[in-house]
Amino acid sequence: MPVSVIYASVIPQKLLLLPAHSEHNISMNIINTLQNAVAQAVEQLYGGPCDPSKVMVNTTPSDFTGDYSVVVFPFVKISKKSPDATALEIGAILVQNVSEITAFNVVKGFLNVEISAAFWLNFLQETNANPDFGRQPRNGKKVMVEFSSPNTNKPLHMGHIRNILLGWSCSCILEAVGYDVVKTQIINDRGVAICKSMLSWKKFGDGQTPDSTGIKSDHFVGDWYVLFEQKIRAEYEAWQQSDTAKTLLETHLKPGLSEKDFFKDFKNKWFNEYAELGAEVREMLLKWEENDPETLTLWKKMNGWVYAGFDKTYTDLGVTFDHLYYESKTYLLGKDIVEDGLSKGVFYQKEDGSVWIDLTDAGLDHKVVLRADGTSVYITQDLGTARMRFQELGCEQFVYVVADEQNYHFQVLFEILRRLDEPYAEGLHHLSYGLVELPTGRMKTREGTVVDADDLIAEVVKLADDQSKERGEIEGISPTEKTENLRRVGMGALKFFIIKVNPKKRMIFNPEESVDLQGQTGPYIQYSFVRINGLMQRVEKENIDLSLAWQYNDLQPQEKDLLAALHDFPAIVAAAAKEYDPSMVANYCYTLAKSYHRFWHDLSIFNAENLETKAFRLTLSNTVGKVLQRGMGLLGIEMPGRM
């Protein structure tokens, strides 16, 4: 038995707590091994039960000896001994019973254990040969992920990009842990906003088309929406000088309220009761609801332009959908659910005929689910759409990727579905995310100041091109290959910079910072992969025998760091799926790349002291490259061949 050492102090670092019942599918899960062994040791030594999932395991701080540290403080109560004494007793049993542990030491109540070189070599050999490392077997469960869900009156913008990237990466991660994932979007293709674009083009378009103007088709439609807002603003400003406006101002202006504030508050009422363009929009919407042939033809034409534009942007983002839903076909759904809920006492009806639900006992309020005139509200159609999707898709879980502005809406929706005893009600999740801003501040679609997704994509690819030219490292390849590499770097920069932020946090997207090779960026990680790719090309060219790697047994700290980081990958993917948080995978990839850069600079690879060391470090590098590619792939990020 090794001599135990008592150090002065220690602060546990990265928490690697992994439930013993985890579906982590790699047979050599050292975390589970330690948790189970500690639990058994505690029961053997002190007679009390110990849940393996409650055993906390950390990586050992770099300035102390060991690979993993077990927190023993929770066991002091049952051992009735000091933390150090408890750790010494547990450590002694671990060394006797766990072949993977070669030594241990105790530091202020923390049990630090060293893992055998044989374990790490076996782990590396298994991982390097396993194309499914990090993935779990199919679990027979089906989940729907709804994301994007744009309006057809404008192109996709920067806010949509965050939504889309979160939805796509979440889908990939859920698929990696065993789910059958159905990717959907519901397209908001009807309503006042869509009619604004239609009316604007009809009145002022003079027959122009995307082809005749050379403007991307969804941008073309969005331009008419912006023009409508400009026209309606001009009409409102002119109306404010009319006798009608002056009379209303004199009659309704409240003390302490300025004329400017009055007209700001009055705008919606003016649009619905006085505006000429507003009346034309309402008339067009009424005609659409009555299936007027001319209106429907215009609607289909302009929506068709938008869909063609959306498809191009989705292709650029590398995104596809399994099912598309349209609000024009779902907006009448849900009325039967309301009637059923009313008969069961879930809802109540007011004297005016409107139907409501009392959610005050859930910390919410009274919510209308059907208007007095029998027309539905958004929550009504969402109730109907949820039931329809369950019947059509058979999903047990539903993930809605929607901005945090709709947090309250989804709280209400989920609570209503629970009270209706819908069979899928406990499998609902709102993946809420914060606002995205540029360093220059917020954007507004109505004023035409929004940053379109296409423009942002073009900008990051151009920035990647500019940086490449400065470095001069991508010369000598074909134009086609160069274009593809730059696309991958630019898109990697865009995607990683957005995904690395926890979804719940608001963020500022800085295009210049996103392409930096030195920061916590996609290109930084891609550069690690490119380095490794270069090494493996040399291996193939020089016909190096990598089988000698398994004769190596002199593991260095930098190598152990990489092996431990690789070992974490399946658990990180599982945790990201559980939390619906792709940023966990993004930050893992950065940490792994950072560890590899340190390994690259500190240790010789091709000039290693012997063939066994060289083969091991090349194999370790190759495995890191594979895991980086898989991890970034879960985020929808492709690796370039050159940078």
C-alpha positions in Angstrom: 0.0 0.0 0.0 1.4 3.5 -0.9 2.2 5.9 1.8 -0.6 8.5 2.3 0.4 12.1 2.2 -1.4 15.0 4.1 -1.1 18.2 2.1 -1.7 21.7 3.5 -4.8 22.6 1.5 -6.7 21.9 -1.6 -9.6 23.4 -3.5 -11.6 21.0 -5.7 -11.7 21.9 -9.3 -14.0 20.8 -12.1 -16.9 18.7 -10.8 -17.3 15.4 -12.6 -20.2 14.0 -10.6 -21.9 11.4 -12.8 -24.9 9.4 -11.6 -24.1 5.7 -11.3 -27.3 4.9 -13.2 -26.1 7.1 -16.1 -26.6 5.7 -19.6 -23.0 6.5 -20.4 -22.3 3.7 -22.8 -18.5 3.5 -22.7 -17.5 0.4 -20.8 -14.5 2.0 -19.2 -16.2 4.8 -17.3 -13.8 5.5 -14.5 -16.1 8.0 -12.8 -18.8 5.3 -12.3 -16.1 2.9 -11.2 -15.0 5.3 -8.5 -18.5 6.1 -7.4 -19.5 2.5 -7.0 -16.2 1.6 -5.3 -16.5 4.4 -2.8 -20.1 3.6 -2.0 -19.1 -0.1 -1.4 -16.2 1.0 0.8 -18.4 3.2 2.9 -20.9 0.5 3.5 -18.1 -2.0 4.3 -16.3 0.3 6.7 -19.2 2.0 8.4 -22.2 -0.2 7.8 -24.5 2.5 6.5 -26.0 2.8 3.0 -24.4 5.0 0.4 -25.9 6.0 -2.9 -23.2 5.8 -5.6 -24.9 8.7 -7.5 -24.2 11.0 -4.4 -20.5 10.3 -4.4 -18.8 13.5 -5.7 -15.7 13.1 -7.9 -13.6 16.0 -9.1 -10.5 16.2 -11.2 -7.5 16.7 -8.9 -6.0 20.2 -9.0 -2.9 20.4 -11.2 -0.6 21.3 -8.4 -1.4 18.1 -6.4 -0.7 14.5 -7.1 -3.6 12.5 -8.5 -6.1 12.2 -11.3 -9.4 12.3 -9.5 -10.4 13.5 -6.0 -13.2 12.1 -4.0 -15.0 14.4 -1.6 -15.3 12.5 1.7 -16.9 15.1 3.9 -20.5 13.7 3.4 -19.2 10.4 5.0 -17.8 11.9 8.2 -21.2 11.8 10.0 -21.5 8.0 9.5 -17.8 7.3 10.0 -17.7 9.4 13.2 -14.0 10.2 12.3 -12.1 13.2 11.0 -12.2 13.8 7.2 -8.5 12.8 6.9 -9.0 9.6 8.8 -12.1 8.7 6.8 -10.3 9.4 3.5 -7.3 7.2 4.6 -9.6 4.3 5.3 -11.6 4.6 2.1 -8.4 5.0 0.1 -6.8 1.9 1.5 -9.8 -0.2 0.4 -9.9 1.4 -3.0 -6.3 0.5 -3.7 -7.0 -3.1 -2.6 -10.2 -3.6 -4.6 -10.0 -1.4 -7.7 -7.4 -2.5 -10.2 -7.5 0.9 -12.0 -6.2 2.7 -8.9 -2.4 2.5 -8.3 -1.9 5.0 -5.5 -3.7 7.6 -3.3 -3.1 10.5 -1.0 -5.2 12.6 1.3 -5.3 16.4 1.3 -7.4 18.0 4.0 -10.2 15.5 3.7 -10.0 15.1 0.0 -9.0 11.6 -1.3 -6.8 11.9 -4.4 -6.4 8.7 -6.4 -4.0 7.9 -9.3 -5.3 5.9 -12.2 -3.1 3.3 -13.8 -1.4 3.8 -17.1 -2.9 0.4 -18.2 -6.4 1.9 -17.8 -5.7 4.9 -19.9 -4.0 2.9 -22.6 -7.0 0.6 -22.8 -9.3 3.5 -22.8 -7.4 5.2 -25.6 -7.3 2.0 -27.7 -11.0 1.4 -27.2 -12.0 5.1 -27.9 -9.8 5.5 -30.9 -11.3 2.4 -32.5 -14.9 3.3 -31.6 -16.7 5.4 -34.3 -19.7 5.8 -31.9 -17.7 7.2 -28.9 -19.9 9.7 -27.2 -23.1 8.3 -28.6 -25.7 6.1 -26.8 -27.8 3.3 -28.1 -31.3 4.1 -29.4 -33.7 4.4 -26.4 -36.9 4.0 -28.3 -38.2 7.4 -27.4 -39.3 10.1 -29.8 -38.9 13.9 -29.3 -40.0 16.8 -31.4 -37.8 19.9 -31.6 -39.5 23.0 -33.0 -37.3 25.9 -34.0 -36.9 28.8 -36.4 -40.7 29.4 -37.0 -40.4 32.6 -38.9 -42.9 35.1 -40.3 -43.3 35.3 -44.1 -43.2 39.1 -44.2 -39.4 39.3 -43.9 -36.2 37.4 -44.2 -34.5 35.5 -41.4 -32.5 37.8 -39.1 -29.8 37.5 -36.5 -32.3 36.5 -33.8 -33.5 33.7 -36.0 -29.9 32.5 -36.3 -29.6 31.9 -32.6 -32.9 30.2 -32.5 -32.0 28.0 -35.5 -28.5 27.1 -34.2 -29.9 26.2 -30.7 -32.6 24.1 -32.3 -30.3 22.3 -34.6 -27.6 21.5 -32.1 -30.1 20.5 -29.5 -31.6 18.1 -32.1 -28.2 16.6 -32.8 -27.3 16.2 -29.2 -30.6 14.5 -28.4 -30.1 12.2 -31.3 -26.6 11.4 -30.0 -28.0 10.2 -26.7 -30.5 7.8 -28.3 -33.6 9.8 -29.1 -35.5 9.6 -32.4 -35.7 13.4 -33.2 -38.3 15.1 -35.3 -37.2 18.6 -36.4 -40.1 20.9 -37.1 -41.1 24.5 -37.6 -44.4 26.3 -37.7 -44.4 29.0 -40.3 -46.4 32.1 -39.5 -47.8 32.7 -42.9 -51.0 34.6 -42.2 -52.2 37.7 -40.3 -51.9 41.4 -40.3 -48.1 41.5 -40.8 -48.2 39.3 -43.8 -51.0 41.4 -45.3 -48.9 44.5 -44.8 -46.2 43.2 -47.1 -48.8 42.0 -49.6 -50.7 45.4 -49.7 -47.4 47.3 -50.0 -46.3 45.3 -53.0 -49.8 45.5 -54.6 -50.0 49.3 -54.2 -46.4 50.3 -54.8 -44.6 47.3 -56.5 -45.5 48.1 -60.1 -45.0 44.5 -61.0 -41.5 44.1 -59.7 -40.3 40.7 -58.8 -37.2 39.2 -57.2 -35.9 38.2 -60.7 -36.5 41.6 -62.2 -34.7 43.4 -59.3 -32.0 40.9 -58.6 -32.9 40.9 -54.9 -33.0 37.7 -52.9 -36.7 36.7 -52.8 -37.3 36.8 -49.0 -35.4 40.2 -48.8 -37.5 41.4 -51.6 -40.7 40.7 -49.6 -39.2 42.1 -46.5 -38.4 45.4 -48.3 -42.1 45.9 -49.0 -42.9 45.3 -45.3 -40.4 48.0 -44.4 -41.9 50.3 -47.0 -45.4 49.7 -45.6 -44.1 50.8 -42.1 -42.6 53.9 -43.6 -45.9 54.8 -45.4 -48.0 54.1 -42.3 -45.7 56.3 -40.2 -46.0 59.1 -42.7 -49.8 58.8 -42.8 -49.9 58.9 -39.0 -47.7 61.9 -38.8 -49.9 63.7 -41.3 -53.1 62.6 -39.5 -51.8 64.1 -36.2 -52.3 67.5 -37.8 -55.9 66.9 -38.8 -58.9 68.4 -37.0 -60.0 64.9 -35.8 -56.6 64.3 -34.2 -56.6 67.7 -32.5 -60.1 67.2 -31.1 -59.1 63.8 -29.7 -56.1 65.3 -28.2 -58.1 68.1 -26.5 -60.7 65.6 -25.3 -58.5 62.7 -24.1 -55.1 64.2 -23.1 -54.5 63.4 -19.5 -52.7 65.8 -17.1 -49.0 65.2 -17.1 -49.0 63.4 -20.4 -47.3 65.1 -23.3 -48.7 65.3 -26.8 -45.9 63.1 -28.1 -46.7 60.4 -25.5 -50.4 60.6 -26.3 -49.9 59.9 -29.9 -47.4 57.1 -29.1 -50.0 55.4 -27.0 -52.8 56.1 -29.4 -51.1 54.5 -32.5 -52.6 51.1 -32.4 -56.1 52.5 -31.9 -55.5 54.9 -34.7 -54.4 52.1 -37.0 -57.5 50.0 -36.3 -60.0 52.9 -36.4 -58.7 55.8 -38.5 -55.8 54.7 -40.8 -56.6 54.4 -44.5 -53.8 51.9 -45.0 -54.9 50.1 -41.8 -58.4 49.7 -43.3 -56.9 48.3 -46.5 -54.9 45.8 -44.5 -57.9 44.6 -42.5 -59.9 44.3 -45.7 -57.2 42.2 -47.3 -57.1 39.9 -44.2 -60.8 39.6 -44.3 -60.7 38.6 -48.0 -58.0 36.1 -47.3 -60.2 34.5 -44.6 -63.1 34.4 -47.1 -60.8 32.6 -49.6 -61.0 35.5 -52.1 -59.2 34.1 -55.3 -57.2 37.2 -56.1 -56.0 37.6 -52.5 -55.1 34.0 -52.2 -53.1 34.1 -55.5 -51.2 37.1 -54.3 -50.6 35.4 -50.9 -49.3 32.2 -52.4 -47.0 34.2 -54.8 -45.4 36.3 -52.1 -45.1 33.4 -49.7 -43.5 31.3 -52.4 -40.9 34.0 -52.8 -40.2 34.0 -49.1 -39.9 30.2 -48.9 -37.4 30.1 -51.7 -35.3 32.7 -49.8 -35.6 30.8 -46.5 -34.5 27.6 -48.2 -31.3 29.2 -49.4 -30.5 30.5 -45.9 -31.3 27.2 -44.3 -28.9 25.5 -46.8 -26.2 28.0 -45.9 -26.7 27.2 -42.2 -26.7 23.5 -42.9 -30.2 23.0 -41.5 -33.1 20.8 -42.6 -36.6 20.0 -41.2 -38.6 16.8 -41.1 -42.0 18.4 -40.9 -43.4 21.8 -41.7 -46.5 23.3 -40.2 -48.3 26.5 -41.4 -50.3 28.8 -39.2 -52.7 29.2 -42.1 -53.7 25.6 -41.5 -53.5 25.5 -37.7 -55.0 28.8 -36.6 -58.5 27.4 -36.2 -57.3 24.4 -34.2 -58.0 24.0 -30.5 -61.7 25.0 -30.3 -62.7 21.4 -29.7 -60.2 21.2 -26.9 -61.7 24.3 -25.3 -65.2 22.8 -25.6 -64.0 19.5 -24.0 -62.2 21.4 -21.2 -65.2 23.5 -20.6 -67.4 20.4 -20.1 -64.8 19.0 -17.7 -64.6 22.1 -15.6 -61.0 23.0 -16.6 -62.3 26.2 -18.2 -65.1 28.6 -17.3 -67.3 30.9 -19.4 -68.0 34.5 -18.7 -71.3 36.2 -19.4 -70.1 37.6 -22.7 -69.5 34.1 -23.9 -65.6 34.2 -23.7 -63.9 31.2 -22.2 -61.2 31.4 -19.6 -59.0 29.4 -17.3 -58.1 30.3 -13.7 -54.3 29.6 -13.2 -53.8 31.7 -10.1 -53.1 28.7 -7.9 -50.1 28.0 -10.2 -48.8 31.5 -9.7 -50.2 32.7 -13.0 -53.5 34.5 -13.7 -56.8 34.2 -15.5 -56.2 33.5 -19.2 -58.7 33.8 -22.1 -58.7 30.7 -24.4 -61.6 31.7 -26.6 -62.9 35.2 -27.4 -66.6 36.2 -26.9 -67.1 36.1 -30.7 -65.9 32.5 -30.8 -62.5 33.3 -32.4 -59.3 31.7 -31.1 -56.3 33.3 -29.5 -52.7 32.2 -29.8 -53.0 29.8 -26.9 -56.0 28.1 -28.5 -54.2 27.2 -31.6 -51.1 26.1 -29.7 -53.3 23.7 -27.7 -54.7 22.3 -30.9 -51.3 22.1 -32.6 -49.8 20.2 -29.7 -52.5 17.6 -29.8 -52.3 17.3 -33.6 -48.5 16.8 -33.5 -48.8 14.1 -30.8 -51.3 12.3 -32.9 -49.3 12.7 -36.1 -45.8 12.2 -34.8 -46.2 10.1 -31.8 -43.6 12.1 -29.8 -43.4 11.7 -26.0 -41.4 14.9 -25.6 -41.8 18.4 -27.2 -39.0 21.0 -27.1 -40.0 24.5 -28.2 -37.1 26.8 -29.1 -38.5 30.3 -28.5 -37.1 33.6 -27.2 -37.5 34.4 -23.5 -40.1 37.1 -24.4 -42.5 34.2 -24.6 -41.7 32.6 -21.2 -45.1 33.4 -19.7 -46.9 32.1 -22.8 -45.3 28.7 -22.4 -45.8 28.5 -18.7 -49.5 29.0 -19.4 -49.6 26.6 -22.3 -47.9 23.8 -20.4 -50.0 24.3 -17.3 -53.2 24.1 -19.4 -52.1 20.9 -21.1 -51.3 19.3 -17.7 -54.8 20.2 -16.4 -56.3 18.8 -19.6 -54.4 15.5 -18.8 -52.8 15.4 -22.2 -50.7 12.2 -22.4 -47.6 14.2 -23.4 -48.0 17.0 -20.9 -45.1 16.0 -18.7 -42.7 15.9 -21.6 -42.9 19.6 -22.6 -39.9 21.9 -22.5 -39.4 25.5 -23.5 -35.8 26.1 -24.6 -35.9 29.8 -23.7 -33.1 32.0 -25.0 -32.0 35.6 -24.6 -31.8 38.4 -27.0 -28.8 38.7 -29.4 -27.4 42.1 -30.1 -24.5 43.6 -32.1 -21.9 45.9 -30.4 -23.9 48.7 -31.9 -27.1 47.8 -30.0 -30.6 46.4 -30.7 -32.2 46.2 -34.1 -35.8 46.8 -35.3 -37.4 45.1 -38.3 -40.0 47.8 -38.9 -37.3 50.5 -39.3 -35.3 48.3 -41.7 -32.3 48.3 -39.3 -32.4 44.6 -38.5 -29.3 42.5 -39.4 -30.4 39.9 -41.9 -29.1 36.4 -41.5 -27.7 36.3 -45.0 -25.7 39.5 -44.5 -24.3 38.2 -41.2 -23.3 34.9 -42.9 -21.6 36.8 -45.7 -19.8 39.1 -43.2 -18.2 36.3 -41.2 -17.1 34.4 -44.3 -15.5 37.6 -45.6 -13.7 38.2 -42.3 -12.4 34.6 -42.4 -11.1 35.3 -45.9 -9.4 38.5 -44.8 -7.7 36.8 -41.9 -6.6 33.9 -44.1 -5.0 36.4 -46.6 -3.1 38.0 -43.7 -1.7 34.7 -42.6 -1.1 33.4 -46.1 -1.6 29.8 -44.9 -4.2 28.7 -47.3 -2.5 29.4 -50.6 -1.6 26.8 -53.1 -5.0 25.0 -53.1 -7.7 25.0 -55.8 -10.2 27.9 -55.7 -13.0 25.4 -55.0 -11.2 23.9 -52.0 -10.3 27.4 -50.8 -13.9 28.6 -51.0 -15.1 25.6 -49.1 -12.5 26.0 -46.3 -13.3 29.6 -45.9 -17.0 28.8 -45.7 -16.4 26.2 -43.0 -14.2 28.6 -41.0 -16.7 31.5 -41.3 -19.7 29.4 -40.5 -17.8 27.7 -37.6 -17.0 31.1 -36.2 -20.6 32.3 -36.4 -22.1 29.1 -35.0 -19.6 28.6 -32.2 -19.7 32.2 -31.0 -23.5 32.0 -30.6 -23.8 28.4 -29.2 -21.0 28.8 -26.6 -23.2 31.1 -24.6 -25.7 29.5 -22.3 -29.1 29.9 -24.0 -30.7 31.7 -21.1 -28.2 34.5 -21.3 -28.4 37.5 -23.5 -25.4 38.0 -25.7 -23.6 40.4 -28.0 -22.4 38.9 -31.2 -19.1 40.5 -32.4 -18.2 39.3 -35.9 -14.5 40.3 -35.7 -14.1 38.6 -32.3 -15.8 35.4 -33.6 -13.1 34.7 -36.2 -10.1 35.3 -33.9 -7.7 32.3 -33.8 -6.6 33.1 -30.3 -9.8 33.4 -28.3 -12.6 31.1 -27.3 -13.8 30.7 -30.9 -14.7 28.2 -33.5 -11.6 28.9 -35.6 -9.4 28.2 -32.5 -10.9 24.7 -32.2 -10.8 24.2 -35.9 -7.1 25.1 -36.0 -6.4 22.3 -33.5 -8.1 19.8 -35.8 -6.2 21.1 -38.8 -2.9 20.6 -36.9 -3.9 17.1 -36.1 -5.0 16.5 -39.6 -1.6 17.6 -40.8 0.0 15.1 -38.4 -2.1 12.2 -39.6 -1.2 13.0 -43.3 2.4 12.7 -42.3 1.7 9.4 -40.6 0.1 8.1 -43.8 2.9 9.5 -46.0 5.7 8.1 -43.8 3.9 4.8 -43.1 4.4 5.1 -39.3 3.5 2.0 -37.2 1.0 3.3 -34.7 0.5 -0.1 -33.1 3.7 0.6 -31.0 1.5 3.1 -29.0 0.3 0.3 -26.8 3.8 -0.4 -25.5 4.0 3.1 -24.0 3.6 3.4 -20.2 5.3 6.7 -19.2 2.3 9.0 -19.2 3.1 12.7 -18.8 0.7 15.1 -17.1 -0.3 16.8 -20.4 -1.2 13.4 -21.8 -3.2 12.5 -18.8 -5.1 15.8 -19.0 -6.0 14.9 -22.6 -7.1 11.4 -21.7 -9.2 12.6 -18.9 -10.8 15.2 -21.1 -11.6 12.6 -23.7 -13.1 10.4 -21.1 -15.5 13.2 -20.1 -17.0 13.5 -23.6 -19.9 11.0 -23.3 -20.9 12.5 -20.0 -20.8 16.0 -21.3 -23.0 15.1 -24.3 -25.5 13.3 -21.9 -25.6 16.4 -19.6 -26.1 18.8 -22.5 -29.1 16.7 -23.6 -30.5 16.6 -20.2 -30.2 20.3 -19.7 -31.0 21.2 -23.4 -27.8 23.2 -23.3 -25.5 22.9 -26.4 -23.1 25.4 -24.8 -21.9 22.6 -22.6 -20.6 20.8 -25.7 -19.2 24.0 -27.2 -17.2 24.8 -24.1 -16.0 21.2 -23.8 -14.6 21.4 -27.3 -12.8 24.6 -26.4 -11.3 23.1 -23.3 -10.2 20.0 -25.2 -8.6 22.1 -27.9 -6.9 24.3 -25.3 -5.5 21.2 -23.6 -4.2 19.9 -26.9 -2.5 23.2 -27.7 -0.7 22.9 -24.4 0.3 19.2 -25.2 1.5 20.3 -28.6 3.8 23.0 -27.2 5.1 21.1 -24.2 5.8 17.7 -25.7 7.6 16.5 -28.8 5.5 14.4 -31.1 7.4 13.5 -34.3 10.7 14.1 -32.5 9.7 12.0 -29.4 12.5 10.1 -27.6 11.5 6.7 -29.0 9.1 5.1 -31.4 6.6 4.0 -28.7 6.2 7.5 -27.4 5.9 8.9 -30.9 3.2 6.3 -31.8 1.3 7.0 -28.6 1.3 10.8 -29.0 0.2 10.5 -32.6 -2.6 8.1 -31.6 -3.6 10.4 -28.8 -3.6 13.3 -31.3 -5.7 11.4 -33.7 -8.3 10.5 -31.1 -8.5 14.2 -30.0 -9.1 15.2 -33.6 -11.9 12.6 -33.9 -13.6 13.8 -30.7 -13.3 17.5 -31.7 -14.9 16.7 -35.0 -17.7 14.8 -33.4 -18.3 17.4 -30.7 -18.3 20.3 -33.2 -20.5 18.2 -35.5 -23.1 18.1 -32.8 -23.1 21.9 -33.1 -23.5 21.8 -36.8 -19.9 22.9 -37.3 -17.7 21.3 -40.1 -14.0 21.1 -39.8 -11.8 22.6 -42.6 -8.9 20.8 -44.2 -6.7 23.9 -44.2 -6.7 27.3 -42.5 
